[in-house]
Amino acid sequence: MLAAIGAVSLKRWYHGPEFFWRAGKALRQAKGDPLCLHAEVFSHEGAYFSLSVWHDVEAMLTFAQSNPHRGVMQAAPRLANTYHFRHFACIAIPTRDQALTIWMNGSTAAE
């Protein structure tokens, strides 16, 4: 399995509706993908995080190239400050706290 976690913060409060509309489309697509084992969006310390877990790298890359995900990624520079994304191998779906620790420390699940 492969997990991905990343974060954004909105540049302006009024960018929220467009950003969440675009992100919601991508989230719904991920949740509907049989190779996506987990997908969620949550807030933490003023940023919005996405956490997804995929069957394999090919499944994640296919999603990353899809229209809904590309749409939110293309709009992100205009709407939000994007922070780093981390990808890491996992043998189980990580908790939010586990994923946040990996995101903050830049570590991998094996460390």
ABEGO torsion letter per residue (X at the ends): XBBBBBBBBBABAAAAAAAAAAAAAAAAAAAABAABABBBBBBBGGBBBBBBBBABAAAAAAAAABAAAAAAAAAAAAABBBBBBBBBBBABBBBAAAAAAAAAAGBBAAX
